[in-house]
Amino acid sequence: MAQLQDLPAWVQFPDTERVEWLNKVIHQLWPYIGEYARVFLTDFIIPQVKELSSNF
């Protein structure tokens, strides 16, 4: 059986933000998200923009 200290903060303190876990995940993933965004832009978006703009 789970002990009180094992429960998420929002169970013990309902006024605590309930998406605290999501904030932690985003904080841990942020460096990787930035790298993915850079690769996505340089490998996919920029070539498409160049191709579309060459038609004008």
Contact map, one row per residue, 1 for C-alpha under 8 A:
11100000000000000000000000000000000000000000000000000000
11110110000000000000000000000000000000000000000000000000
11111110000000000000000000000000000000000000000000000000
01111110000100000000000000000000000000000000000000000000
00111111000000000000000000000000000000000000000000000000
01111111000000000000000000000000000000000000000000000000
01111111101100000000000000000000000000000000000000000000
00001111111100000000000000000000000000000000000000000000
00000011111111010000000000000000000000000000000000000000
00000001111111111100000000000000000000000000000000000000
00000011111111000000000000000000000000000000000000000000
00010011111111000000000000000000000000000000000000000000
00000000111111110000000000000000000000000000000000000000
00000000111111111100000000000000000000000000000000000000
00000000010011111000000000000000000000000000000000000000
00000000110011111100000000000000000000000000000000000000
00000000010001111111000000000000000000000000000000000000
00000000010001011111100000000000000000000000000000000000
00000000000000001111111000000000000000000000000000000000
00000000000000001111111100000000000000000000000000000000
00000000000000000111111110000000000000000000000000000000
00000000000000000011111111000000000000000000000000000000
00000000000000000011111111100000000000000000000000000000
00000000000000000001111111110000000000000000000000000000
00000000000000000000111111111000000000000000000000000000
00000000000000000000011111111100000000000000000000000000
00000000000000000000001111111100000000000000000000000000
00000000000000000000000111111110000000000000000000000000
00000000000000000000000011111111100000000000000000000000
00000000000000000000000001111111110000000000000000000000
00000000000000000000000000011111111000000000000000000000
00000000000000000000000000001111111100000000000000000000
00000000000000000000000000001111111110000000000000000000
00000000000000000000000000000111111111000000000000000000
00000000000000000000000000000011111111100000000000000000
00000000000000000000000000000001111111110000000000000000
00000000000000000000000000000000111111111000000000000000
00000000000000000000000000000000011111111100000000000000
00000000000000000000000000000000001111111111000000000000
00000000000000000000000000000000000111111111100000000000
00000000000000000000000000000000000011111111110000000000
00000000000000000000000000000000000001111111111000000000
00000000000000000000000000000000000000111111111000000000
00000000000000000000000000000000000000111111111100000000
00000000000000000000000000000000000000011111111110000000
00000000000000000000000000000000000000001111111111000000
00000000000000000000000000000000000000000111111111100000
00000000000000000000000000000000000000000001111111110000
00000000000000000000000000000000000000000000111111111000
00000000000000000000000000000000000000000000011111111100
00000000000000000000000000000000000000000000001111111110
00000000000000000000000000000000000000000000000111111111
00000000000000000000000000000000000000000000000011111111
00000000000000000000000000000000000000000000000001111111
00000000000000000000000000000000000000000000000000111111
00000000000000000000000000000000000000000000000000011111
